[in-house]
């Protein structure tokens, strides 16, 4: 499907998500975090570092998972954008967060993480489909990152925006797992 069709779908989903109340987003975020707590050991016991995201535009808020990960000795990091590249920096509880050019919070300090097969990337999605294809904001940061690294990836979105199929392009990089209020499920491509 041409990018213009993806752009139209992106605008529609953003408008739908913007119309949701902060209470709906908070309740959904709590359910999503509870799913991670419940399913973590069974699915991701070998993970040693997680790459989260700071929520924008009514994305699910995963910050309540930070303490859970830290008590298990798991390194927590957030994305940092430089031009068209993205890497992840460690994020400690007392670290200051600055805002990048997209007004997304990112660590001002922290060390750049080395990526390995024990890394789990929580990927923000406007929408997901059952095969793990995602619709993001259209800038391609996560697609480029996932294509370049052998990591476990989990797309995060509200159940309302989980589709049977989404338009996709050759450069789109699907995720391994889907995370919504209904829990964690492997994508059909996993």
C-alpha positions as CSV (number, residue, x, y, z in Angstrom):
1,X,0.0,0.0,0.0
2,X,1.4,3.4,-0.8
3,X,2.7,5.6,2.0
4,X,-0.2,8.0,1.4
5,X,-2.7,5.3,2.5
6,X,-0.6,4.6,5.5
7,X,-0.5,8.3,6.2
8,X,-4.4,8.4,6.1
9,X,-4.6,5.4,8.4
10,X,-2.1,7.0,10.7
11,X,-4.1,10.3,10.9
12,X,-7.3,8.3,11.6
13,X,-5.8,6.3,14.4
14,X,-4.1,9.3,15.9
15,X,-7.5,11.1,16.0
16,X,-9.2,8.1,17.5
17,X,-6.5,7.8,20.2
18,X,-6.6,11.5,20.9
19,X,-10.3,11.2,21.6
20,X,-9.7,8.6,24.4
21,X,-9.8,9.9,27.9
22,X,-6.8,10.0,30.2
23,X,-8.6,7.5,32.4
24,X,-8.9,5.0,29.5
25,X,-5.2,5.3,28.7
26,X,-4.3,4.9,32.4
27,X,-6.5,1.8,32.8
28,X,-5.1,0.3,29.6
29,X,-1.6,1.1,30.7
30,X,-2.2,-0.7,34.1
31,X,-3.5,-3.8,32.3
32,X,-0.6,-3.8,29.9
33,X,1.9,-3.5,32.7
34,X,0.1,-6.3,34.7
35,X,0.3,-8.6,31.7
36,X,4.1,-8.1,31.6
37,X,4.3,-8.9,35.3
38,X,2.3,-12.0,34.9
39,X,3.9,-13.4,31.8
40,X,7.5,-12.2,32.2
41,X,9.2,-15.2,33.6
42,X,7.5,-17.6,31.2
43,X,8.5,-15.6,28.1
44,X,11.5,-13.5,28.8
45,X,13.5,-15.1,31.7
46,X,16.8,-14.7,29.9
47,X,16.4,-10.9,29.1
48,X,19.1,-8.8,30.7
49,X,18.2,-5.4,29.4
50,X,14.9,-3.7,28.2
51,X,14.6,-0.8,26.0
52,X,11.4,1.1,26.9
53,X,9.9,4.3,25.5
54,X,8.6,7.4,27.2
55,X,4.9,7.8,26.2
56,X,3.7,10.6,23.9
57,X,0.4,11.3,22.3
58,X,-1.6,8.9,24.6
59,X,0.7,5.9,24.1
60,X,0.5,3.2,26.7
61,X,2.6,4.2,29.7
62,X,5.1,1.5,30.7
63,X,7.0,3.5,33.3
64,X,5.4,1.5,36.1
65,X,7.5,-1.5,34.9
66,X,10.8,0.3,35.6
67,X,11.0,-0.7,39.3
68,X,9.9,-4.3,38.4
69,X,12.8,-4.6,36.0
70,X,15.4,-3.0,38.2
71,X,14.6,-5.3,41.2
72,X,15.4,-8.2,38.9
73,X,18.8,-6.7,37.9
74,X,17.6,-5.8,34.4
75,X,19.1,-2.7,32.7
76,X,16.5,-0.2,31.6
77,X,17.1,2.2,28.7
78,X,15.3,4.8,26.6
79,X,15.8,5.7,23.0
80,X,17.9,8.7,21.9
81,X,17.6,10.1,18.4
82,X,20.4,11.6,16.4
83,X,19.5,12.6,12.9
84,X,18.1,9.4,11.3
85,X,19.7,7.1,13.8
86,X,18.5,5.8,17.1
87,X,20.3,4.2,19.9
88,X,19.4,3.5,23.6
89,X,21.0,4.9,26.7
90,X,20.6,3.6,30.2
91,X,18.1,5.3,32.4
92,X,18.5,5.4,36.1
93,X,15.8,6.5,38.5
94,X,17.5,9.9,39.3
95,X,18.6,10.6,35.7
96,X,17.3,13.9,34.1
97,X,15.4,13.5,30.9
98,X,15.6,16.1,28.2
99,X,13.4,16.5,25.1
100,X,14.5,15.8,21.6
101,X,13.4,17.5,18.4
102,X,10.2,15.5,18.4
103,X,9.5,16.6,22.0
104,X,10.0,13.0,23.2
105,X,11.8,12.5,26.6
106,X,15.2,10.9,26.4
107,X,18.1,10.5,28.8
108,X,20.5,13.4,29.0
109,X,23.1,11.2,30.7
110,X,23.4,7.5,30.7
111,X,25.7,5.2,28.8
112,X,25.0,3.9,25.3
113,X,23.8,0.3,25.5
114,X,25.4,-2.6,23.6
115,X,22.7,-4.6,21.9
116,X,22.6,-8.4,22.2
117,X,20.2,-11.3,22.0
118,X,19.2,-10.8,25.6
119,X,17.8,-7.4,24.8
120,X,14.0,-6.8,24.6
121,X,12.8,-3.7,22.8
122,X,9.4,-2.5,23.7
123,X,8.3,-0.8,20.5
124,X,5.6,1.9,20.5
125,X,2.8,1.4,17.9
126,X,-0.1,3.3,16.7
127,X,-1.5,0.0,15.5
128,X,-0.3,-3.6,15.2
129,X,-1.4,-6.5,13.1
130,X,-1.4,-10.2,14.0
131,X,1.8,-10.9,12.0
132,X,3.7,-8.2,14.0
133,X,3.6,-5.4,11.4
134,X,3.3,-2.1,13.1
135,X,2.2,1.4,12.2
136,X,4.3,4.0,13.9
137,X,4.6,7.7,13.4
138,X,6.2,7.1,10.0
139,X,9.8,8.2,10.6
140,X,11.2,4.7,10.5
141,X,13.4,4.8,13.5
142,X,12.3,1.5,15.0
143,X,12.2,-0.2,11.6
144,X,15.8,0.8,11.0
145,X,16.8,-0.2,14.5
146,X,15.1,-3.6,14.4
147,X,16.5,-4.4,11.0
148,X,20.0,-3.7,12.2
149,X,19.9,-5.6,15.5
150,X,19.1,-9.2,16.5
151,X,16.9,-8.5,19.5
152,X,13.5,-9.6,20.9
153,X,10.9,-7.1,19.9
154,X,7.5,-6.5,21.4
155,X,5.0,-4.1,19.8
156,X,2.9,-2.2,22.3
157,X,-0.5,-0.7,21.5
158,X,-4.1,-0.6,22.7
159,X,-6.3,-3.6,21.9
160,X,-8.6,-1.2,20.0
161,X,-5.8,-0.8,17.4
162,X,-4.9,-4.4,16.9
163,X,-5.8,-5.4,13.4
164,X,-5.9,-8.6,11.4
165,X,-3.7,-7.0,8.8
166,X,-2.1,-3.6,8.2
167,X,-0.7,-2.0,5.1
168,X,3.0,-2.6,4.9
169,X,6.0,-1.6,2.8
170,X,9.2,-3.4,2.0
171,X,11.2,-1.6,4.7
172,X,8.8,-2.4,7.5
173,X,10.3,-4.6,10.2
174,X,7.7,-6.7,12.1
175,X,7.9,-7.4,15.9
176,X,8.2,-10.8,17.5
177,X,5.4,-10.3,20.1
178,X,2.3,-8.2,20.5
179,X,1.4,-6.5,23.9
180,X,-2.1,-5.1,24.6
181,X,-4.4,-5.0,27.5
182,X,-5.2,-8.7,26.7
183,X,-1.7,-9.8,27.3
184,X,1.5,-10.8,25.4
185,X,1.1,-13.0,22.4
186,X,3.7,-14.1,19.8
187,X,3.1,-12.6,16.4
188,X,2.1,-15.1,13.7
189,X,5.6,-14.6,12.2
190,X,7.4,-15.5,15.4
